[in-house]
Amino acid sequence: MAKRTPRLHGAKRGSALAVRVTPRSGRNRIAGVMSDGTVKIQLAAAPVDGEANGKLVEFLGEVLGVPKSSIEIVAGHTSRNKLVSITGLDPETTQQRLLTHIN
C-alpha cells in the first residue's frame, strides 16, 4: 500500500494545510493522513473557548519548527476540519516535517 502524503498547497509566502482535529485525545499527535490528503491531528485539549485551536497552533509550531506566529487557522475555527496557513515554510519542507511525526 502506498504511503499517503499530506495535501499541501503553495502560497505566496508559505503553504496551506488541510487538517482534521480530534479534541480530547490522550495526547497531542499526528495520527495519520486521510485518503484525500487531510492530516489527522489528535489534541489533548478540549474544544472550549478556542483552547483546542490554540493547542493546534502550538503543536504545529513544535512539529514544523516554526514560531506560533507563523501559523494561522484561516478557515474552520469552530469545525473539526480546518485550513491552516504556514508562513515561511514551503510545501515540500512542511510535508517532510509532518511525515517524520506521523505515529
Backbone as a chain_set.jsonl record, in Angstrom:
{"seq": "MAKRTPRLHGAKRGSALAVRVTPRSGRNRIAGVMSDGTVKIQLAAAPVDGEANGKLVEFLGEVLGVPKSSIEIVAGHTSRNKLVSITGLDPETTQQRLLTHIN", "coords": {"N": [[0.839, -1.171, 0.0], [0.561, 2.202, -0.83], [2.171, 4.932, 0.741], [0.404, 7.504, 2.255], [0.352, 10.999, 1.622], [0.439, 14.298, 2.999], [-1.954, 16.779, 1.962], [-0.913, 19.549, 0.549], [-0.736, 23.024, -0.171], [0.756, 25.453, -2.189], [1.621, 28.783, -1.318], [1.844, 32.366, -1.477], [3.739, 33.122, 0.441], [4.378, 30.801, 1.795], [2.834, 27.823, 2.896], [-0.258, 25.933, 2.76], [-2.391, 23.914, 4.716], [-4.601, 21.202, 5.001], [-6.496, 20.141, 7.725], [-7.782, 17.772, 10.059], [-9.131, 17.78, 13.143], [-9.113, 16.006, 16.193], [-10.347, 16.515, 19.207], [-9.771, 16.279, 22.807], [-8.182, 13.981, 23.098], [-5.84, 11.442, 24.171], [-3.253, 12.431, 24.011], [-1.207, 14.9, 22.318], [-0.806, 14.475, 18.909], [0.178, 13.543, 15.554], [-1.977, 11.711, 13.804], [-2.199, 10.497, 11.362], [-2.742, 10.394, 7.778], [-5.481, 11.202, 5.832], [-7.358, 9.698, 3.083], [-7.818, 11.735, 1.246], [-5.727, 13.444, 1.643], [-5.855, 15.073, 3.833], [-4.59, 15.986, 6.98], [-4.676, 14.148, 9.932], [-5.044, 15.126, 13.198], [-4.626, 14.614, 16.608], [-5.593, 16.064, 19.629], [-4.99, 16.842, 23.043], [-6.386, 18.831, 24.241], [-9.528, 20.403, 25.072], [-12.375, 21.365, 23.061], [-13.078, 24.102, 23.836], [-13.713, 27.491, 24.29], [-11.766, 28.209, 22.372], [-9.531, 26.787, 23.078], [-8.574, 24.334, 21.971], [-7.903, 25.181, 19.384], [-5.803, 26.957, 19.938], [-3.95, 25.145, 21.02], [-3.556, 23.551, 18.784], [-2.205, 25.298, 17.02], [0.095, 25.765, 18.559], [1.121, 23.109, 18.779], [1.554, 22.438, 16.033], [3.5, 24.335, 15.482], [5.639, 23.372, 17.022], [6.05, 20.833, 15.802], [6.649, 21.547, 13.147], [8.767, 23.232, 13.476], [8.637, 26.023, 13.547], [7.87, 29.431, 14.543], [4.961, 30.121, 16.593], [3.659, 32.346, 15.661], [3.867, 32.15, 12.943], [1.918, 30.48, 12.104], [-1.439, 30.129, 11.189], [-4.879, 29.68, 11.639], [-6.978, 29.656, 9.053], [-9.467, 28.972, 8.161], [-12.392, 27.324, 9.387], [-12.62, 27.657, 12.195], [-14.467, 26.874, 14.188], [-14.934, 24.298, 13.567], [-14.156, 20.786, 13.086], [-12.719, 20.323, 10.855], [-10.168, 22.057, 9.348], [-8.391, 24.776, 7.775], [-5.093, 25.518, 7.57], [-2.621, 27.972, 7.585], [0.808, 28.259, 6.887], [3.354, 30.337, 7.277], [6.339, 31.166, 5.603], [7.387, 28.634, 5.172], [7.965, 26.268, 2.82], [5.862, 24.06, 0.79], [7.096, 21.501, 0.345], [9.039, 21.202, 2.387], [7.355, 21.432, 4.6], [5.76, 19.133, 4.27], [7.706, 17.1, 4.521], [8.526, 17.451, 7.209], [6.128, 16.97, 8.572], [5.614, 14.279, 7.908], [7.649, 12.952, 9.28], [6.699, 12.945, 11.835], [4.44, 11.393, 12.027], [2.492, 9.119, 13.781]], "CA": [[0.0, 0.0, 0.0], [1.332, 3.426, -0.919], [2.088, 5.814, 1.895], [-0.337, 8.723, 1.96], [1.06, 12.222, 1.94], [-0.461, 15.416, 3.282], [-2.342, 17.645, 0.855], [-0.389, 20.881, 0.816], [-0.898, 23.979, -1.249], [1.714, 26.547, -2.138], [1.067, 30.117, -1.135], [2.844, 33.388, -1.79], [4.808, 33.183, 1.433], [4.447, 29.589, 2.592], [1.998, 26.712, 2.463], [-1.541, 25.767, 3.442], [-2.553, 22.517, 5.098], [-5.938, 20.779, 5.443], [-6.342, 19.407, 8.981], [-8.978, 17.311, 10.778], [-8.73, 17.731, 14.548], [-9.887, 15.23, 17.166], [-10.005, 17.025, 20.539], [-9.91, 15.407, 23.978], [-7.451, 12.722, 22.933], [-4.913, 11.194, 25.261], [-2.048, 13.257, 23.854], [-1.104, 15.592, 21.045], [-0.027, 13.705, 17.939], [-0.32, 13.423, 14.194], [-2.48, 10.342, 13.77], [-2.113, 9.941, 10.02], [-3.21, 11.197, 6.654], [-6.687, 10.633, 5.231], [-7.201, 9.402, 1.665], [-7.826, 12.974, 0.468], [-4.545, 14.222, 1.98], [-6.063, 15.83, 5.067], [-3.792, 15.48, 8.089], [-5.451, 13.905, 11.15], [-4.294, 15.505, 14.389], [-5.316, 14.414, 17.875], [-5.162, 17.02, 20.637], [-5.478, 16.575, 24.389], [-7.213, 19.972, 24.653], [-10.972, 20.391, 24.808], [-12.768, 22.425, 22.129], [-13.813, 25.094, 24.622], [-13.121, 28.829, 24.306], [-10.602, 28.284, 21.491], [-8.378, 26.079, 23.657], [-8.041, 23.363, 21.009], [-7.272, 25.929, 18.296], [-4.518, 27.426, 20.446], [-3.053, 23.989, 21.138], [-3.221, 23.132, 17.427], [-1.172, 26.213, 16.537], [1.296, 25.478, 19.35], [1.614, 21.785, 18.395], [2.108, 22.51, 14.682], [4.745, 25.095, 15.573], [6.671, 22.452, 17.511], [6.296, 19.801, 14.788], [7.232, 22.128, 11.937], [9.947, 24.003, 13.819], [8.418, 27.438, 13.23], [7.188, 30.113, 15.646], [3.493, 30.094, 16.561], [3.199, 33.498, 14.881], [3.902, 31.78, 11.53], [0.818, 29.555, 11.839], [-2.738, 30.763, 11.361], [-6.061, 28.948, 11.185], [-7.654, 30.599, 8.162], [-10.854, 28.52, 7.958], [-12.819, 26.226, 10.241], [-12.345, 27.938, 13.608], [-15.38, 26.14, 15.073], [-15.137, 22.989, 12.951], [-13.042, 19.841, 13.215], [-11.958, 20.468, 9.619], [-9.57, 23.385, 9.335], [-7.348, 25.106, 6.827], [-4.038, 26.171, 8.334], [-1.594, 28.633, 6.797], [2.131, 28.266, 7.487], [4.146, 31.356, 6.602], [7.784, 30.998, 5.621], [7.781, 27.231, 5.041], [7.434, 25.785, 1.55], [5.107, 22.803, 0.919], [7.951, 20.317, 0.408], [9.61, 21.128, 3.739], [6.241, 21.162, 5.505], [5.413, 17.716, 4.119], [8.788, 16.29, 5.088], [8.497, 17.549, 8.673], [4.925, 16.294, 9.039], [5.748, 12.826, 7.752], [8.54, 12.405, 10.303], [5.995, 12.928, 13.117], [3.226, 10.568, 11.997], [2.578, 7.965, 14.697]], "C": [[0.885, 1.236, 0.0], [1.117, 4.277, 0.324], [1.383, 7.099, 1.482], [0.484, 9.931, 2.373], [0.063, 13.345, 2.175], [-0.761, 16.22, 2.025], [-1.928, 19.061, 1.227], [-0.583, 21.75, -0.409], [0.152, 25.059, -1.085], [0.983, 27.862, -1.96], [2.189, 31.117, -1.405], [4.023, 33.347, -0.832], [4.914, 31.917, 2.264], [3.594, 28.483, 2.029], [0.706, 26.684, 3.277], [-1.786, 24.278, 3.611], [-3.982, 22.256, 5.546], [-5.76, 19.849, 6.64], [-7.712, 18.972, 9.49], [-8.545, 17.045, 12.21], [-9.689, 16.849, 15.345], [-9.474, 15.722, 18.546], [-10.22, 15.964, 21.613], [-9.29, 14.025, 23.78], [-6.468, 12.579, 24.091], [-3.673, 12.061, 25.213], [-2.1, 13.965, 22.511], [-0.255, 14.756, 20.104], [-0.647, 13.808, 16.555], [-0.691, 11.964, 14.018], [-2.401, 9.709, 12.397], [-2.608, 10.922, 8.984], [-4.392, 10.482, 6.026], [-6.471, 10.447, 3.728], [-7.195, 10.65, 0.792], [-6.644, 13.884, 0.786], [-4.684, 15.077, 3.22], [-5.287, 15.172, 6.203], [-4.678, 15.349, 9.326], [-4.564, 14.202, 12.357], [-5.173, 15.298, 15.613], [-4.711, 15.368, 18.895], [-5.749, 16.657, 21.986], [-6.439, 17.663, 24.859], [-8.676, 19.771, 24.293], [-11.325, 21.534, 23.857], [-13.627, 23.492, 22.81], [-13.03, 26.41, 24.602], [-11.832, 28.928, 23.482], [-9.372, 27.553, 21.997], [-7.754, 25.109, 22.661], [-7.359, 24.075, 19.841], [-5.903, 26.445, 18.717], [-3.505, 26.299, 20.553], [-2.64, 23.47, 19.756], [-2.096, 23.997, 16.875], [0.147, 25.938, 17.251], [1.939, 24.156, 18.925], [2.237, 21.814, 16.999], [3.407, 23.309, 14.655], [5.897, 24.224, 16.029], [7.054, 21.435, 16.443], [7.054, 20.366, 13.595], [8.483, 22.96, 12.213], [9.842, 25.463, 13.422], [7.752, 28.106, 14.426], [5.675, 30.065, 15.481], [2.945, 31.233, 15.707], [3.203, 33.22, 13.376], [2.733, 30.889, 11.131], [-0.502, 30.255, 12.136], [-3.835, 29.833, 10.852], [-6.873, 29.932, 10.353], [-9.092, 30.208, 7.862], [-11.141, 27.378, 8.918], [-12.572, 26.423, 11.714], [-13.23, 27.143, 14.559], [-15.677, 24.738, 14.551], [-13.953, 22.076, 13.263], [-12.133, 19.917, 11.991], [-11.469, 21.9, 9.497], [-8.593, 23.532, 8.176], [-6.345, 25.959, 7.577], [-2.999, 26.73, 7.371], [-0.286, 28.619, 7.569], [2.987, 29.232, 6.682], [5.625, 31.032, 6.725], [8.277, 29.574, 5.495], [7.142, 26.682, 3.774], [6.741, 24.433, 1.728], [5.979, 21.555, 1.049], [8.54, 20.127, 1.8], [8.525, 20.81, 4.765], [5.88, 19.682, 5.464], [6.456, 16.826, 4.765], [8.733, 16.293, 6.618], [7.264, 16.874, 9.256], [5.077, 14.784, 8.992], [6.669, 12.204, 8.796], [7.865, 12.299, 11.663], [4.718, 12.08, 13.124], [3.437, 9.34, 12.848], [1.657, 6.865, 14.221]], "O": [[1.857, 1.304, 0.753], [0.02, 4.33, 0.879], [1.731, 7.707, 0.47], [1.221, 9.887, 3.357], [-1.032, 13.339, 1.613], [0.079, 16.328, 1.132], [-2.52, 19.687, 2.106], [-0.592, 21.264, -1.54], [0.407, 25.526, 0.025], [-0.153, 28.019, -2.41], [3.351, 30.734, -1.543], [5.171, 33.517, -1.243], [5.491, 31.954, 3.351], [3.618, 28.223, 0.826], [0.592, 27.318, 4.326], [-1.428, 23.478, 2.746], [-4.521, 22.992, 6.372], [-4.982, 18.896, 6.589], [-8.688, 19.712, 9.369], [-7.696, 16.19, 12.464], [-10.907, 16.933, 15.193], [-8.384, 15.398, 19.018], [-10.777, 14.897, 21.355], [-9.828, 13.022, 24.249], [-6.298, 13.499, 24.89], [-3.102, 12.392, 26.252], [-2.945, 13.658, 21.669], [0.866, 14.371, 20.438], [-1.829, 14.116, 16.403], [0.168, 11.084, 14.076], [-2.525, 8.49, 12.278], [-2.856, 12.096, 9.261], [-4.313, 9.292, 5.722], [-5.513, 10.977, 3.166], [-6.623, 10.63, -0.297], [-6.564, 14.99, 0.251], [-3.729, 15.741, 3.623], [-5.323, 13.953, 6.367], [-5.346, 16.302, 9.726], [-3.491, 13.621, 12.522], [-6.319, 15.748, 15.653], [-3.491, 15.476, 19.019], [-6.893, 16.208, 22.062], [-7.224, 17.438, 25.781], [-9.012, 19.067, 23.341], [-10.648, 22.562, 23.848], [-14.76, 23.747, 22.402], [-11.828, 26.429, 24.866], [-10.91, 29.652, 23.858], [-8.291, 27.678, 21.422], [-6.531, 25.068, 22.524], [-6.328, 23.606, 19.359], [-4.948, 26.38, 17.943], [-2.335, 26.476, 20.215], [-1.514, 23.007, 19.575], [-1.131, 23.473, 16.319], [1.199, 25.885, 16.614], [3.152, 24.086, 18.732], [3.326, 21.276, 16.798], [4.314, 22.991, 13.886], [7.003, 24.315, 15.495], [8.238, 21.198, 16.201], [7.987, 19.742, 13.091], [9.183, 23.35, 11.279], [10.828, 26.076, 13.012], [7.131, 27.425, 15.242], [5.167, 29.979, 14.362], [1.883, 31.098, 15.099], [2.604, 33.976, 12.612], [2.568, 30.575, 9.952], [-0.669, 30.886, 13.179], [-3.727, 29.269, 9.764], [-7.393, 30.918, 10.875], [-9.861, 31.028, 7.36], [-10.265, 26.571, 9.228], [-12.335, 25.45, 12.429], [-12.778, 26.772, 15.642], [-16.582, 24.069, 15.05], [-12.883, 22.541, 13.655], [-10.941, 19.618, 12.067], [-12.26, 22.842, 9.537], [-8.046, 22.553, 7.668], [-6.694, 26.992, 8.149], [-2.553, 26.04, 6.454], [-0.259, 28.928, 8.761], [3.307, 28.963, 5.524], [6.11, 30.672, 7.797], [9.464, 29.316, 5.69], [5.917, 26.634, 3.664], [6.999, 23.732, 2.706], [5.63, 20.641, 1.795], [8.54, 19.017, 2.332], [8.741, 20.021, 5.684], [5.714, 19.051, 6.508], [6.111, 15.89, 5.486], [8.878, 15.244, 7.246], [7.342, 16.267, 10.325], [4.706, 14.089, 9.938], [6.487, 11.042, 9.16], [8.39, 11.639, 12.559], [3.998, 12.055, 14.122], [4.413, 8.609, 12.682], [1.579, 5.809, 14.849]]}, "num_chains": 1, "name": "protein.A"}
